[in-house]
Amino acid sequence: MLKANQLNISNIRKELEIISQEMLVLIKKYELTATSQLDVIEMAREKINDKNDYIRFLELSLEGRIYGEAATAIENAASKNTKNIH
């Protein structure tokens, strides 16, 4: 995970790409085909039979969510700063 002083849009995008690639491996391995984000965790619980893979799936889900929220916060702050300058 990135440290607080490394949180910028470029680094976050790189981390999200790494997370996505690792998630895709698990999605393919366990044939996770949920059509709704709400169904993904339930489907993972049912289909992922290796405890370590399941834990990693949950970790990746959480990391992705955290980075997504951090990116939104950074973009919102940048947008507010841009509006204040003009």
C-alpha positions in Angstrom: 0.0 0.0 0.0 1.0 3.6 -0.6 2.1 5.8 2.2 0.3 9.0 2.9 3.0 11.1 1.3 2.7 9.0 -1.9 -1.0 9.5 -2.4 -1.4 11.3 -5.7 -3.6 10.4 -8.7 -0.7 8.9 -10.7 0.4 6.5 -7.9 -3.2 5.6 -7.1 -3.9 4.7 -10.7 -0.8 2.5 -10.7 -2.0 0.7 -7.5 -5.5 0.3 -8.9 -4.1 -1.3 -12.0 -2.1 -3.8 -9.9 -5.1 -4.5 -7.8 -7.3 -5.0 -10.9 -4.8 -7.4 -12.4 -4.6 -9.5 -9.3 -8.4 -9.5 -9.0 -8.8 -10.6 -12.5 -6.7 -13.7 -11.8 -9.0 -14.6 -8.9 -12.1 -13.8 -10.9 -11.0 -16.1 -13.7 -9.7 -18.9 -11.4 -13.0 -19.1 -9.5 -15.3 -18.1 -12.4 -16.8 -15.2 -10.5 -19.4 -13.9 -12.9 -21.6 -11.7 -10.7 -23.5 -9.0 -12.7 -23.9 -6.8 -9.7 -21.2 -5.4 -7.3 -23.6 -6.4 -4.5 -23.4 -10.0 -5.6 -19.7 -10.2 -5.9 -18.9 -10.9 -2.2 -21.6 -13.4 -1.9 -20.5 -15.2 -5.0 -16.9 -15.1 -3.8 -17.9 -16.6 -0.5 -19.6 -19.5 -2.3 -17.1 -20.2 -4.9 -13.6 -19.4 -3.5 -12.7 -22.6 -1.6 -9.2 -21.6 -0.6 -9.2 -19.5 2.5 -6.1 -17.6 1.5 -7.6 -16.7 -1.9 -10.8 -15.5 -0.2 -8.9 -13.3 2.3 -6.9 -11.9 -0.6 -10.0 -11.2 -2.6 -11.5 -9.3 0.3 -8.2 -7.4 0.9 -8.1 -6.4 -2.8 -11.7 -5.3 -2.7 -11.0 -3.1 0.3 -7.8 -1.7 -1.1 -9.6 -0.8 -4.3 -12.3 0.9 -2.4 -9.9 2.9 -0.3 -7.8 4.0 -3.3 -11.0 4.9 -5.2 -12.1 7.1 -2.3 -8.7 8.7 -1.9 -8.6 9.5 -5.6 -12.1 11.1 -5.4 -11.0 13.2 -2.4 -7.8 14.4 -4.2 -9.8 15.2 -7.3 -12.4 17.1 -5.3 -9.7 19.0 -3.5 -8.0 19.9 -6.7 -11.3 21.0 -8.2 -12.0 23.3 -5.2 -8.5 24.8 -5.4 -9.0 25.5 -9.2 -12.3 27.2 -8.5 -10.9 29.3 -5.7 -8.1 30.5 -8.0 -10.5 31.7 -10.7 
